[in-house]
Amino acid sequence: MIWFLFLSFRKAYYTSVKPILIMDSKTKLDLITRQTEEVLTPDGLSSMVDAGVKLKHYIGFEISGKVHLGTGIMTGAKIADFQKAGVDCSCFLATWHAWINNKFGGDIETIRKASAYFEEALRASIEAMGGDEENVRFVNADEFYHNNDEYWMQVIEIAKHMTVNRAMRAITIMGRNEGESVPMAYLLYPAMQVADIYAQGLNIAHSGIDQRKAHAIAREVGDKLKVCPLKDGDAGKPVAIHHHLLIGLSQPPEWPVPKERLMELWSSMKMSKSVPGSAIFVNDTEEEIRKKMMDAFCPAKVWELNPVLDYAKHITFRDAGSSLAIDRPAKFGGSVTYDSYTSLEKDFVDGKLHPLDLKKAMAEYLVKRLEPIRKRFERPKNQKLLEMVQSFQVTR
């Protein structure tokens, strides 16, 4: 019996741990940086990996209602990559930031209640995308900030190295327009977000590309901080890693779009829960997923600003060996299976793949991909969390 237990332990150990132990720097870097829009800076990240520095990651979230694919699936997939590369991962539940940004009408108690749903949805998304939710640390801002003089000293230290103008430019990380008249509380947001990184001793700050300004500030002030600076990393500065932002399902406000304005509009069209029908949520029913996908903007022969192709590229064909099956009658070309995004996009742009067939295929793919999350929220406790946050969204 003892020998059997030893062999079982030995097999589990070498199955789960050995790939990380023998992973070379290039493989680690490839995992950490794949499917990302930007790394600030690649040299800083490479230096840490080559030196064997323990990589400590975080990504922060305002608590703001149901979790959509752009938050849950894109984050879950990237955390799975980080974990495979041996990175310690954490998620920050930014209740105070949501309060400052008037989520749920600025009701802090509602935000705190909703954070339990948000954590469960993130955990489910991480697991669904191949990560290990049990090895992700979840930090709640309410608990972290409480009686934490070190954190609040860090906020002041960071604010002392920022100008009001710099803070005003940075409030776009809150989804606000630069130059608009704002409450003074908004100006606390960037310094607090930077302090979240330093006060936890983290050396990888991860987010969508929309949070770039906050991470740029973190790097700018990194060399100047005297209160609990990072011990490791690129001259004491965190490396910032930004993943792709999925665009919403709705048609752009301007169509067709001049080529020179494509990137400008792309960055402003991220999936948003505040725009009805533009977001698929990780908790959506099969019927909701199919309806939203069939209603999605998907102009024939056009890949630019096409959300259906965007999801195919960044979700379906994320991993090697992925495929997408198109089921259609023989008179429309018959069924076909695509083994790469490149071939899928080429046939679509060439008119060999109709938007309706692509939408149907992507709908069925997402129905299957999100099934583990739906089942998880069928548990009585999780079902109550979902019903709670849905009631908040209806009444507030």
ZIWOBEL-V524632 format. One record per pair of residues at least 6 apart in sequence whose ideal C-beta (glycine too) atoms are under 8 Angstrom apart, sorted by sequence separation. I is the first residue (numbers start at 0). J is the second residue. D is the distance in whole Angstrom. If there is no record, write none. Layout:
<<I:J:D> <I:J:D>>
This chain:
<<32:38:6> <38:44:6> <48:54:8> <82:88:6> <97:103:7> <103:109:4> <125:131:8> <126:132:5> <144:150:6> <171:177:5> <175:181:6> <229:235:5> <232:238:7> <271:277:6> <272:278:5> <302:308:5> <315:321:6> <327:333:7> <337:343:4> <346:352:4> <375:381:6> <376:382:6> <47:54:6> <81:88:5> <98:105:6> <103:110:5> <125:132:5> <143:150:7> <144:151:8> <170:177:7> <206:213:8> <221:228:7> <228:235:5> <229:236:7> <253:260:8> <270:277:6> <271:278:6> <280:287:8> <298:305:7> <316:323:7> <327:334:6> <347:354:8> <102:110:6> <196:204:5> <206:214:7> <221:229:7> <229:237:7> <256:264:6> <270:278:5> <272:280:7> <279:287:8> <283:291:7> <296:304:8> <297:305:6> <315:323:5> <326:334:5> <327:335:8> <376:384:8> <32:41:7> <98:107:5> <123:132:8> <168:177:6> <270:279:8> <279:288:6> <296:305:7> <297:306:7> <325:334:6> <337:346:8> <343:352:7> <376:385:5> <60:70:7> <78:88:5> <103:113:7> <122:132:4> <125:135:6> <167:177:7> <175:185:7> <204:214:5> <296:306:6> <297:307:4> <324:334:7> <325:335:5> <347:357:6> <167:178:7> <170:181:6> <224:235:7> <253:264:7> <295:306:6> <296:307:8> <297:308:8> <324:335:8> <325:336:7> <32:44:7> <95:107:8> <98:110:6> <173:185:7> <222:234:6> <252:264:8> <279:291:5> <295:307:5> <311:323:6> <324:336:5> <325:337:7> <31:44:7> <94:107:7> <97:110:5> <122:135:7> <204:217:6> <221:234:7> <222:235:6> <251:264:6> <279:292:7> <323:336:7> <167:181:8> <221:235:5> <222:236:7> <322:336:5> <323:337:5> <343:357:8> <122:137:8> <170:185:5> <173:188:6> <221:236:3> <276:291:6> <292:307:7> <322:337:6> <28:44:7> <58:74:6> <74:90:8> <94:110:5> <121:137:8> <170:186:7> <172:188:7> <221:237:7> <322:338:5> <28:45:6> <31:48:8> <94:111:6> <172:189:7> <251:268:6> <321:338:8> <170:188:7> <192:210:8> <218:236:5> <276:294:6> <118:137:5> <167:186:7> <169:188:8> <170:189:7> <217:236:7> <218:237:7> <246:265:7> <249:268:8> <332:351:7> <28:48:6> <58:78:8> <94:114:6> <166:186:4> <169:189:4> <172:192:7> <193:213:6> <197:217:7> <217:237:6> <323:343:6> <24:45:7> <27:48:5> <192:213:5> <196:217:5> <218:239:7> <247:268:6> <56:78:8> <92:114:5> <217:239:7> <244:266:8> <246:268:4> <247:269:7> <248:270:8> <331:353:7> <31:54:8> <163:186:7> <166:189:5> <189:212:8> <193:216:5> <214:237:7> <246:269:6> <247:270:5> <316:339:7> <24:48:5> <165:189:8> <166:190:7> <189:213:6> <193:217:4> <215:239:7> <245:269:7> <246:270:6> <247:271:6> <316:340:4> <24:49:5> <56:81:6> <92:117:6> <114:139:6> <214:239:4> <244:269:4> <245:270:5> <249:274:6> <315:340:8> <331:356:7> <92:118:6> <244:270:7> <327:353:8> <54:81:8> <189:216:6> <193:220:7> <197:224:6> <200:227:8> <202:229:6> <214:241:8> <247:274:6> <249:276:7> <316:343:8> <325:352:7> <90:118:8> <161:189:7> <201:229:8> <211:239:7> <248:276:6> <249:277:4> <312:340:5> <158:187:8> <161:190:6> <197:226:8> <198:227:7> <200:229:6> <202:231:6> <248:277:5> <311:340:6> <327:356:5> <54:84:8> <56:86:5> <60:90:7> <62:92:6> <111:141:6> <197:227:6> <200:230:7> <202:232:4> <211:241:6> <247:277:3> <248:278:7> <326:356:8> <54:85:7> <55:86:8> <56:87:6> <57:88:8> <58:89:8> <59:90:8> <60:91:7> <62:93:7> <90:121:6> <197:228:7> <210:241:7> <247:278:6> <248:279:7> <325:356:5> <54:86:4> <55:87:5> <56:88:5> <57:89:5> <58:90:6> <59:91:4> <60:92:6> <61:93:5> <62:94:6> <158:190:4> <197:229:7> <311:343:6> <312:344:8> <325:357:7> <54:87:7> <56:89:6> <57:90:7> <58:91:7> <59:92:8> <60:93:6> <154:187:8> <157:190:5> <204:237:5> <206:239:8> <208:241:4> <326:359:7> <53:87:7> <55:89:8> <57:91:6> <59:93:5> <63:97:6> <203:237:6> <204:238:7> <205:239:8> <207:241:6> <208:242:8> <326:360:7> <61:96:5> <62:97:4> <202:237:5> <203:238:5> <204:239:5> <205:240:5> <206:241:6> <207:242:6> <208:243:7> <209:244:6> <308:343:8> <325:360:5> <61:97:4> <154:190:5> <157:193:5> <201:237:6> <202:238:6> <203:239:8> <204:240:7> <205:241:8> <206:242:8> <207:243:7> <208:244:6> <268:304:7> <308:344:6> <324:360:6> <59:96:7> <63:100:8> <154:191:6> <157:194:6> <172:209:7> <203:240:6> <205:242:7> <207:244:5> <323:360:6> <64:102:8> <171:209:8> <172:210:5> <323:361:7> <61:100:6> <63:102:4> <64:103:8> <265:304:6> <308:347:7> <62:102:6> <63:103:7> <154:194:5> <157:197:7> <172:212:5> <197:237:8> <264:304:7> <61:102:6> <62:103:8> <153:194:4> <171:212:6> <172:213:5> <196:237:5> <323:364:6> <34:76:7> <35:77:8> <88:130:8> <261:303:6> <302:344:6> <34:77:7> <169:212:5> <248:291:6> <261:304:7> <96:140:7> <150:194:6> <153:197:5> <168:212:7> <169:213:6> <248:292:8> <254:298:8> <90:135:6> <92:137:6> <94:139:7> <95:140:5> <153:198:5> <251:296:8> <302:347:7> <34:80:8> <75:121:7> <79:125:7> <88:134:7> <89:135:7> <90:136:7> <92:138:7> <94:140:5> <95:141:7> <248:294:7> <250:296:4> <302:348:6> <311:357:8> <315:361:7> <33:80:6> <74:121:7> <78:125:5> <88:135:5> <89:136:4> <90:137:5> <91:138:5> <92:139:5> <93:140:5> <94:141:5> <169:216:6> <248:295:4> <249:296:6> <256:303:7> <300:347:7> <301:348:7> <307:354:7> <62:110:5> <82:130:6> <88:136:7> <89:137:7> <90:138:7> <92:140:6> <150:198:4> <248:296:6> <256:304:6> <300:348:5> <31:80:7> <62:111:8> <64:113:7> <71:120:6> <75:124:4> <79:128:5> <82:131:6> <87:136:8> <89:138:6> <91:140:7> <95:144:7> <149:198:6> <300:349:7> <308:357:8> <315:364:6> <30:80:5> <31:81:6> <71:121:6> <74:124:7> <75:125:4> <78:128:8> <79:129:4> <254:304:8> <300:350:5> <307:357:6> <311:361:6> <30:81:8> <62:113:5> <65:116:8> <66:117:6> <70:121:8> <74:125:7> <75:126:8> <79:130:4> <147:198:7> <165:216:7> <299:350:7> <307:358:6> <310:361:6> <314:365:8> <62:114:5> <71:123:8> <72:124:6> <75:127:6> <76:128:4> <78:130:5> <82:134:7> <91:143:8> <143:195:8> <30:83:5> <31:84:5> <71:124:3> <75:128:4> <76:129:7> <82:135:8> <251:304:5> <30:84:4> <66:120:4> <70:124:8> <76:130:8> <299:353:7> <307:361:6> <314:368:7> <31:86:7> <62:117:5> <65:120:7> <66:121:7> <72:127:7> <75:130:6> <140:195:8> <143:198:8> <161:216:7> <299:354:5> <310:365:7> <72:128:6> <143:199:8> <298:354:7> <27:84:4> <60:117:7> <78:135:6> <209:266:7> <297:354:4> <26:84:8> <27:85:7> <66:124:7> <208:266:7> <246:304:7> <248:306:5> <157:216:8> <160:219:8> <161:220:7> <247:306:6> <160:220:4> <209:269:6> <246:306:5> <297:357:7> <60:121:7> <138:199:7> <245:306:7> <297:358:6> <22:84:7> <207:269:7> <293:355:8> <22:85:7> <157:220:6> <160:223:5> <246:309:5> <295:358:6> <19:83:7> <160:224:7> <245:309:6> <18:83:7> <19:84:8> <245:310:6> <293:358:5> <19:85:4> <292:358:5> <293:359:7> <157:224:7> <292:359:8> <156:224:6> <245:313:6> <156:225:7> <245:314:8> <292:361:6> <293:362:7> <156:226:4> <243:313:5> <292:362:4> <153:224:8> <100:173:5> <153:226:5> <289:362:5> <292:365:7> <99:173:8> <100:174:8> <152:226:5> <153:227:6> <288:362:6> <289:363:8> <152:227:8> <149:226:7> <288:365:5> <289:366:7> <149:227:6> <288:366:5> <57:138:8> <285:366:5> <288:369:7> <99:184:5> <100:185:8> <99:185:7> <279:365:7> <283:369:7> <99:187:7> <100:188:7> <281:369:6> <285:373:8> <99:188:5> <284:373:7> <282:372:7> <281:372:5> <282:373:7> <96:188:6> <99:191:8> <282:376:6> <96:191:7> <95:191:7> <96:192:7> <93:192:8> <93:195:7> <282:385:6> <91:195:6> <91:199:8> <89:199:7> <89:201:8> <86:203:7> <81:203:8> <81:205:8> <77:205:7> <59:192:7> <73:207:7> <59:195:6> <57:195:7> <69:207:7> <57:196:7> <57:199:6> <55:199:8> <57:201:5> <55:200:7> <56:201:7> <55:201:5> <57:203:7> <58:204:8> <55:202:6> <56:203:4> <57:204:7> <58:205:4> <59:206:7> <54:202:6> <55:203:7> <57:205:7> <58:206:6> <54:203:6> <56:205:6> <52:202:7> <127:281:8> <47:202:7> <124:281:6> <123:281:7> <44:203:8> <120:281:6> <120:282:7> <77:240:8> <77:242:5> <74:242:8> <73:242:6> <73:243:7> <37:208:6> <73:244:8> <36:208:5> <39:211:8> <73:245:6> <37:211:7> <39:214:6> <69:244:6> <39:215:7> <69:245:4> <68:245:6> <53:231:7> <39:218:6> <52:231:5> <52:232:7> <47:231:7> <47:232:6> <47:233:7> <46:233:6> <43:232:7> <44:233:8> <43:233:3> <42:233:8> <43:234:8> <47:238:7> <40:233:7> <43:236:7> <44:238:5> <43:238:5> <44:240:8> <40:238:7> <39:238:7> <38:238:7> <39:239:4> <69:269:6> <38:239:7> <39:240:8> <69:270:4> <37:239:8> <38:240:5> <39:241:8> <68:270:7> <37:240:8> <38:241:8> <67:270:5> <37:241:5> <35:240:6> <36:241:5> <67:272:6> <35:241:6> <36:242:7> <35:242:5> <36:243:5> <65:272:6> <32:240:7> <34:242:6> <35:243:7> <36:244:8> <64:272:5> <31:240:7> <34:243:6> <63:272:7> <69:278:7> <72:281:7> <68:278:7> <71:281:4> <67:278:4> <68:279:5> <67:279:6> <68:280:8> <67:280:5> <68:281:7> <66:280:6> <67:281:7> <65:280:5> <66:281:5> <65:281:8> <66:282:8> <65:282:6> <76:314:8> <73:313:7> <73:314:8> <76:317:6> <127:368:7> <68:310:7> <72:314:6> <127:369:7> <127:371:5> <126:371:7> <127:372:5> <68:314:7> <123:371:7> <124:372:6> <123:372:4> <126:375:8> <120:372:7> <123:375:5> <123:376:7> <119:375:8> <120:376:8> <119:376:8> <119:381:6> <119:384:6> <116:384:4> <115:384:6> <116:385:6> <116:387:6> <117:388:8> <116:388:4> <113:387:7> <112:387:7> <113:388:5> <113:391:6> <34:313:7> <112:391:8> <109:391:6> <34:317:6> <109:395:7> <103:391:6> <106:395:7> <104:395:5> <103:395:5> <72:368:8> <68:365:8> <71:372:8> <65:385:8> <65:388:6> <64:388:6> <65:389:7> <64:391:7> <65:392:7> <64:392:5>>
